[in-house]
Amino acid sequence: MKRSTKSTLAVKSLATKPLAQLVFSATILWGIGVGPVSLNPIASAQTSAFSQQHLLVYDGFTEPEHDIMVAAAEVGLLIAMDVNIGERVEAGQTIGRLDNEIQASAVKLAELQARMKANEQAAAVEADLQRKRLTMVRELAEKKMARPDELRRTEADLEIADAKLLAAQEQTHLRRLELERYQLQLDRRQIVSPVRGVIAELFREPGEYVSPSDPVIARLLVIDRLIAVFNVPAEEITRMQVGTPARIFLRSIGKTIETKIVSIAPNIDGESGTVRVRVELDNADHELRPGDRCTLSISGSSVGAPGRAGDSVSAVKQFAPFSVQEGLTR
């Protein structure tokens, strides 16, 4: 009760001070655990002063888990866009198509060539014939009815026939590989979604030319999970760690979500003097939207016990305006 009386008197003393001094005084009171102090002294006097848990509160915003600029792998005329803004797409789903008449014609030609088996079949028949002929000549040679040079010639003919068969088989294999290459070139005329997500923006219309310098045609967001990002003052970052329980209040839907801190940046931003803290939010039903303003709150009991009351009062006496000191010493 004594502790509460001191804070109440401190708040009452603020009513007679200038606005700038009031703001500074309210900040000091918040830092020692009094809680948020309203600049309206009447409203502040009606609230209890020192809370049992010191809340760390920061404003931030949500981001998609992945923000992808989908680009065409080839250049050419865009002939169709198969999606609309806000549409959900699956991995591998076609988003747009480039003109592909030349590639389609090349695929047809390669398919025809890959089916050509005449050379391979002829070489196989020739090799089989030479193999049978060699068997016959060897039998004659054993009976001394064939000259040695004739046997060597027959063996050479079989080797040549086998080589021709191998060449024909290799040619068939090359044609199949060419077909795969032309088919790949044809497939690359389609722009597909790399992952499951939602189309956020379209940057091209059918009939426009997609150039190497600007191949992006759509923006894809992965929002099954959102990332809430907060910039925490560097002097306060030691009061939290990865895994610290946290609450996120999303302003657009007025909903509070229980979660945990998933990452803390290792560096301090030199301009703002803050450290980036990230929190994951499950969004399987896509209820939450990226870009929403949100508030992170972490209770003092989660990050460590608050300082003793005497220490807090001493700090206020050292740095606070006289009005605050007077209220705390009465």
C-alpha positions as CSV (number, residue, x, y, z in Angstrom):
1,M,0.0,0.0,0.0
2,K,2.9,2.4,0.8
3,R,4.5,1.7,-2.6
4,S,1.2,2.5,-4.4
5,T,0.7,5.8,-2.4
6,K,4.2,7.0,-3.4
7,S,3.5,6.5,-7.1
8,T,0.0,8.1,-6.8
9,L,1.6,11.2,-5.2
10,A,4.2,11.3,-7.9
11,V,1.5,11.2,-10.6
12,K,-0.5,14.0,-8.9
13,S,2.6,16.2,-8.8
14,L,2.9,16.0,-12.6
15,A,-0.4,18.0,-13.0
16,T,1.4,21.3,-12.3
17,K,4.4,20.7,-14.7
18,P,4.9,21.7,-18.3
19,L,4.1,19.2,-21.1
20,A,7.7,18.4,-22.0
21,Q,8.5,17.7,-18.3
22,L,5.4,15.6,-18.0
23,V,6.5,13.4,-21.0
24,F,9.9,12.9,-19.4
25,S,8.4,12.1,-16.0
26,A,6.0,9.6,-17.5
27,T,8.9,7.8,-19.3
28,I,10.8,7.5,-16.1
29,L,7.8,6.1,-14.2
30,W,7.3,3.6,-16.9
31,G,10.9,2.5,-16.8
32,I,10.8,1.7,-13.1
33,G,7.7,-0.4,-13.3
34,V,4.9,2.1,-12.6
35,G,3.3,1.1,-15.8
36,P,2.0,3.3,-18.7
37,V,1.3,6.8,-17.2
38,S,-1.3,8.9,-18.9
39,L,-0.6,12.6,-19.3
40,N,-4.1,13.1,-17.9
41,P,-3.4,13.3,-14.1
42,I,-6.9,12.4,-13.2
43,A,-6.9,9.2,-15.2
44,S,-3.5,8.3,-14.0
45,A,-4.5,8.7,-10.4
46,Q,-7.3,6.2,-10.9
47,T,-4.9,3.4,-11.9
48,S,-2.7,1.4,-9.7
49,A,1.0,2.3,-9.9
50,F,3.6,-0.4,-9.6
51,S,2.5,-3.5,-11.5
52,Q,3.6,-6.9,-10.4
53,Q,5.2,-7.6,-13.8
54,H,7.1,-5.1,-15.9
55,L,6.0,-5.3,-19.5
56,L,8.3,-4.6,-22.4
57,V,6.2,-3.3,-25.3
58,Y,7.3,-2.6,-28.9
59,D,5.5,-1.7,-32.1
60,G,6.3,-3.5,-35.3
61,F,4.7,-5.0,-38.4
62,T,4.2,-8.4,-40.1
63,E,6.0,-9.8,-43.1
64,P,5.3,-12.8,-45.3
65,E,7.6,-15.8,-44.7
66,H,8.8,-15.4,-48.3
67,D,8.4,-12.5,-50.7
68,I,9.3,-13.8,-54.2
69,M,9.5,-11.9,-57.5
70,V,8.6,-14.5,-60.1
71,A,10.6,-14.0,-63.3
72,A,10.5,-15.5,-66.8
73,A,13.5,-17.8,-67.5
74,E,13.4,-16.8,-71.2
75,V,12.7,-13.6,-73.1
76,G,9.9,-13.1,-75.6
77,L,6.3,-12.0,-76.1
78,L,4.0,-12.7,-73.2
79,I,0.9,-14.3,-74.7
80,A,-1.1,-15.2,-71.6
81,M,-1.4,-14.6,-67.8
82,D,-3.2,-17.5,-66.1
83,V,-3.6,-16.0,-62.6
84,N,-5.2,-13.0,-60.9
85,I,-4.2,-10.9,-57.9
86,G,-5.2,-12.7,-54.7
87,E,-5.3,-16.1,-56.3
88,R,-3.7,-19.0,-54.4
89,V,-1.3,-21.1,-56.5
90,E,0.5,-24.3,-56.0
91,A,4.2,-25.1,-56.7
92,G,4.7,-25.8,-60.4
93,Q,1.4,-24.1,-61.4
94,T,1.6,-22.1,-64.6
95,I,1.4,-18.3,-64.0
96,G,2.0,-17.0,-67.5
97,R,3.2,-18.2,-71.0
98,L,5.5,-16.8,-73.6
99,D,5.2,-17.3,-77.3
100,N,6.4,-20.8,-78.1
101,E,5.7,-21.7,-81.7
102,I,9.4,-22.2,-82.6
103,Q,10.1,-24.4,-79.6
104,A,7.0,-26.4,-80.2
105,S,8.0,-27.1,-83.8
106,A,11.5,-28.1,-82.7
107,V,10.0,-30.6,-80.2
108,K,7.9,-32.2,-83.0
109,L,10.9,-32.6,-85.2
110,A,13.0,-34.1,-82.4
111,E,10.2,-36.5,-81.5
112,L,10.1,-37.7,-85.1
113,Q,13.9,-38.2,-85.2
114,A,13.9,-40.0,-81.9
115,R,11.5,-42.5,-83.3
116,M,13.7,-43.3,-86.3
117,K,15.1,-46.8,-85.8
118,A,16.0,-47.8,-89.4
119,N,19.8,-47.3,-89.1
120,E,20.0,-49.1,-85.8
121,Q,17.9,-52.0,-87.1
122,A,20.0,-52.3,-90.3
123,A,23.3,-52.2,-88.3
124,A,21.9,-54.9,-85.9
125,V,21.1,-57.2,-88.9
126,E,24.5,-56.6,-90.4
127,A,26.3,-57.4,-87.2
128,D,24.2,-60.6,-86.8
129,L,25.1,-61.7,-90.3
130,Q,28.8,-61.1,-89.8
131,R,28.7,-63.1,-86.5
132,K,27.2,-66.1,-88.3
133,R,29.6,-65.8,-91.2
134,L,32.6,-65.8,-88.7
135,T,31.3,-68.9,-87.0
136,M,31.1,-70.7,-90.4
137,V,34.6,-69.5,-91.5
138,R,36.1,-70.7,-88.2
139,E,34.6,-74.2,-88.7
140,L,36.1,-74.3,-92.2
141,A,39.5,-73.1,-90.9
142,E,39.5,-75.9,-88.4
143,K,39.0,-78.3,-91.2
144,K,41.8,-76.6,-93.2
145,M,39.2,-75.5,-95.8
146,A,39.6,-71.7,-95.3
147,R,42.8,-69.6,-95.6
148,P,44.0,-67.8,-92.4
149,D,43.7,-64.4,-94.1
150,E,40.1,-65.1,-94.9
151,L,39.4,-65.8,-91.2
152,R,41.1,-62.6,-90.2
153,R,39.1,-60.6,-92.7
154,T,35.8,-62.1,-91.4
155,E,36.8,-61.2,-87.8
156,A,37.5,-57.6,-89.0
157,D,34.1,-57.5,-90.8
158,L,32.3,-58.5,-87.5
159,E,34.2,-55.8,-85.6
160,I,33.2,-53.2,-88.2
161,A,29.5,-54.3,-88.1
162,D,29.5,-54.1,-84.2
163,A,31.0,-50.6,-84.4
164,K,28.3,-49.5,-86.9
165,L,25.6,-50.9,-84.6
166,L,27.1,-49.1,-81.6
167,A,27.2,-45.8,-83.6
168,A,23.5,-46.3,-84.6
169,Q,22.6,-46.9,-80.9
170,E,24.6,-43.8,-79.8
171,Q,22.8,-41.7,-82.5
172,T,19.4,-42.9,-81.2
173,H,20.5,-41.9,-77.7
174,L,21.6,-38.5,-78.9
175,R,18.3,-37.9,-80.6
176,R,16.5,-38.7,-77.3
177,L,18.7,-36.2,-75.5
178,E,18.0,-33.6,-78.1
179,L,14.3,-34.2,-77.7
180,E,14.6,-33.6,-73.9
181,R,16.5,-30.4,-74.6
182,Y,13.9,-29.1,-77.0
183,Q,11.2,-30.1,-74.6
184,L,13.0,-28.2,-71.8
185,Q,13.2,-25.1,-74.0
186,L,9.5,-25.4,-74.6
187,D,8.7,-25.8,-70.9
188,R,10.8,-22.7,-70.1
189,R,8.4,-20.7,-72.2
190,Q,5.9,-21.2,-69.3
191,I,6.4,-19.2,-66.1
192,V,5.5,-21.3,-63.1
193,S,5.2,-20.8,-59.4
194,P,8.3,-22.0,-57.5
195,V,6.3,-22.6,-54.3
196,R,2.8,-22.5,-52.9
197,G,1.6,-19.0,-52.2
198,V,-0.6,-16.1,-53.1
199,I,-0.3,-13.7,-56.0
200,A,0.2,-10.2,-54.6
201,E,1.0,-8.2,-57.8
202,L,1.1,-8.6,-61.6
203,F,3.7,-6.6,-63.5
204,R,2.9,-7.6,-67.1
205,E,-0.1,-7.8,-69.4
206,P,-0.5,-10.2,-72.3
207,G,1.1,-8.7,-75.4
208,E,4.0,-7.1,-73.5
209,Y,7.6,-8.1,-74.3
210,V,9.6,-9.7,-71.4
211,S,13.2,-8.5,-71.7
212,P,16.4,-9.7,-70.0
213,S,16.7,-6.5,-68.1
214,D,13.2,-6.7,-66.6
215,P,12.0,-10.4,-66.5
216,V,9.8,-10.1,-63.4
217,I,6.1,-10.7,-64.1
218,A,4.5,-11.3,-60.7
219,R,5.0,-11.0,-57.0
220,L,4.3,-14.1,-54.9
221,L,3.9,-14.2,-51.1
222,V,4.2,-17.2,-48.9
223,I,1.9,-16.5,-46.0
224,D,1.3,-19.9,-44.4
225,R,3.4,-18.4,-41.7
226,L,4.1,-14.7,-41.0
227,I,7.1,-13.0,-39.5
228,A,6.5,-10.2,-37.0
229,V,9.4,-7.8,-37.0
230,F,10.3,-5.4,-34.2
231,N,13.2,-3.0,-33.6
232,V,14.2,-3.2,-30.0
233,P,16.6,-0.6,-28.4
234,A,20.0,-2.1,-28.0
235,E,20.1,-1.4,-24.3
236,E,17.0,-3.6,-23.7
237,I,17.9,-6.5,-26.0
238,T,19.7,-8.4,-23.2
239,R,16.4,-8.8,-21.4
240,M,15.1,-11.2,-24.1
241,Q,16.4,-14.3,-25.9
242,V,15.4,-16.8,-28.5
243,G,12.5,-18.8,-27.1
244,T,11.2,-16.1,-24.8
245,P,7.4,-16.2,-24.6
246,A,5.7,-13.2,-26.2
247,R,2.3,-11.9,-27.1
248,I,1.5,-10.3,-30.4
249,F,-1.5,-8.0,-30.8
250,L,-2.6,-7.5,-34.4
251,R,-4.4,-4.2,-34.8
252,S,-6.4,-4.9,-38.0
253,I,-8.3,-7.8,-36.5
254,G,-7.9,-7.0,-32.8
255,K,-6.5,-10.4,-32.0
256,T,-3.7,-11.4,-29.5
257,I,-1.5,-14.4,-30.3
258,E,0.7,-16.3,-27.9
259,T,4.1,-17.1,-29.5
260,K,7.8,-17.0,-28.9
261,I,10.8,-15.1,-30.2
262,V,12.5,-17.1,-33.0
263,S,15.5,-14.9,-33.9
264,I,17.5,-11.9,-32.7
265,A,19.8,-10.1,-35.1
266,P,23.5,-10.3,-34.0
267,N,24.1,-6.6,-35.0
268,I,22.9,-3.2,-33.9
269,D,21.6,-0.9,-36.6
270,G,23.9,2.1,-36.4
271,E,21.4,4.7,-37.4
272,S,18.5,3.7,-35.1
273,G,20.5,2.0,-32.3
274,T,18.1,-0.9,-32.4
275,V,18.3,-4.7,-32.8
276,R,15.8,-6.5,-35.1
277,V,13.7,-9.2,-33.3
278,R,11.6,-11.6,-35.2
279,V,8.6,-13.7,-34.1
280,E,6.8,-16.4,-36.1
281,L,3.0,-16.4,-36.4
282,D,1.1,-19.5,-37.7
283,N,-1.3,-18.5,-40.5
284,A,-2.4,-21.8,-42.1
285,D,-6.0,-20.4,-42.6
286,H,-4.6,-17.1,-44.1
287,E,-6.6,-15.1,-41.5
288,L,-3.6,-12.8,-40.9
289,R,-2.2,-10.4,-43.5
290,P,1.3,-9.3,-44.1
291,G,2.0,-5.6,-43.5
292,D,-0.3,-5.4,-40.5
293,R,0.8,-3.2,-37.6
294,C,1.3,-5.1,-34.4
295,T,2.5,-4.8,-30.9
296,L,4.9,-7.1,-29.1
297,S,4.6,-7.5,-25.3
298,I,6.9,-9.5,-23.1
299,S,6.3,-9.7,-19.3
300,G,9.1,-9.0,-16.9
301,S,8.7,-12.5,-15.4
302,S,9.7,-14.0,-18.8
303,V,12.9,-12.0,-19.1
304,G,14.1,-11.8,-15.6
305,A,13.0,-10.5,-12.2
306,P,12.5,-6.7,-12.1
307,G,14.8,-4.6,-9.9
308,R,14.1,-3.8,-6.3
309,A,11.8,-0.9,-5.5
310,G,14.6,0.9,-3.6
311,D,16.8,0.8,-6.7
312,S,14.0,2.1,-8.9
313,V,13.3,5.0,-6.6
314,S,17.0,5.9,-6.5
315,A,17.2,5.9,-10.3
316,V,14.2,8.3,-10.5
317,K,15.7,10.6,-7.9
318,Q,18.9,10.8,-9.9
319,F,17.4,11.5,-13.4
320,A,13.8,12.5,-12.9
321,P,12.4,16.1,-12.6
322,F,11.9,17.5,-9.1
323,S,8.2,16.8,-9.3
324,V,8.8,13.1,-9.5
325,Q,11.4,13.1,-6.8
326,E,9.1,15.0,-4.5
327,G,6.2,12.5,-5.1
328,L,8.5,9.5,-4.3
329,T,10.0,10.9,-1.1
330,R,6.7,11.9,0.6
